[in-house]
């Protein structure tokens, strides 16, 4: 089991979760953040600090965002498990599900 980042993060990428993660498993794509499922230790530290409530435990992911579980895992199909987001840095690409979304307007 792991945590998943869903739609509210797209085009926001607040990064409070990145700062809170003790194992550096939250990676930055072009439009969203992604949790590497093999590196996540299920500590839950990221979930309460997300300002837009985009992070969910896998089993608690709302039905309308179930596809984000596969998108989070799929983001790492080519990248694998590099052992930490800091050393990889931001990547310019996204999973096709996120890349295909229209721009997301953020509440002010």
C-alpha positions in Angstrom: 0.0 0.0 0.0 1.1 3.6 -0.6 -0.2 7.1 -0.8 -1.4 8.7 -4.0 -1.4 12.3 -5.3 -4.6 13.2 -7.2 -6.1 15.9 -9.3 -5.9 18.9 -6.8 -2.1 18.9 -7.1 -2.1 19.3 -10.9 -0.7 22.7 -11.9 -0.2 23.6 -8.2 2.7 21.5 -6.9 2.8 23.2 -3.5 5.7 21.0 -2.3 4.8 21.1 1.4 4.6 17.3 1.2 8.1 17.1 -0.3 9.5 18.9 2.7 7.7 16.6 5.1 8.5 13.3 3.5 11.2 11.5 5.6 12.2 9.2 2.7 12.3 11.7 -0.2 9.8 9.6 -2.3 7.8 12.5 -3.7 9.0 13.3 -7.2 8.2 16.4 -9.3 6.9 16.1 -12.8 6.0 18.9 -15.2 2.5 19.5 -13.9 2.2 17.4 -10.8 4.0 15.6 -7.9 4.1 11.8 -7.8 4.7 9.4 -5.0 7.1 6.5 -5.8 5.1 3.5 -4.5 8.1 1.3 -3.9 9.9 4.0 -1.9 6.9 5.2 0.2 6.9 3.8 3.7 3.2 4.6 4.4 4.1 7.0 7.2 1.3 9.5 6.2 3.4 12.6 7.0 2.6 14.1 3.6 -1.2 13.9 3.8 -2.0 16.4 6.5 0.4 19.1 5.1 -1.1 19.2 1.6 -3.0 22.5 1.4 -5.4 21.2 -1.3 -6.1 17.7 0.1 -4.6 16.0 -2.9 -2.9 13.1 -1.1 -4.8 10.0 -0.1 -4.0 6.6 1.3 -4.5 4.2 -1.6 -7.6 2.6 -0.1 -9.1 6.0 0.6 -8.7 7.4 -2.8 -12.1 8.9 -3.9 -13.8 7.0 -6.7 -13.5 9.9 -9.2 -9.7 9.9 -8.8 -9.1 6.1 -8.9 -7.1 6.5 -12.1 -4.5 8.5 -10.2 -3.2 5.4 -8.5 -2.1 3.9 -11.8 -0.9 7.4 -13.0 1.3 7.8 -9.9 2.8 4.3 -10.3 3.0 4.6 -14.1 5.1 7.8 -13.8 7.9 5.6 -12.6 7.7 2.9 -15.4 10.8 4.2 -17.1 12.4 6.0 -14.1 12.2 3.0 -11.8 13.1 3.5 -8.1 16.0 5.9 -8.1 16.1 6.1 -4.3 15.3 9.7 -3.7 13.7 12.6 -5.5 16.3 15.2 -4.5 19.1 13.6 -6.5 16.8 13.2 -9.6 15.4 16.8 -9.5 12.3 18.0 -11.3 11.4 16.1 -14.5 9.7 17.9 -17.4 7.3 15.1 -18.3 4.1 13.8 -16.7 2.1 10.6 -16.9 -0.2 10.7 -20.0 -3.3 11.1 -17.8 -2.0 14.3 -16.2 -0.4 15.6 -19.4 -3.8 15.3 -21.2 -5.7 17.4 -18.6 -6.6 21.0 -19.5 -4.9 23.6 -17.3 -6.2 23.5 -13.8 -7.3 26.8 -12.2 -6.3 27.2 -8.6 -8.6 28.8 -6.1 -7.4 32.1 -4.8 
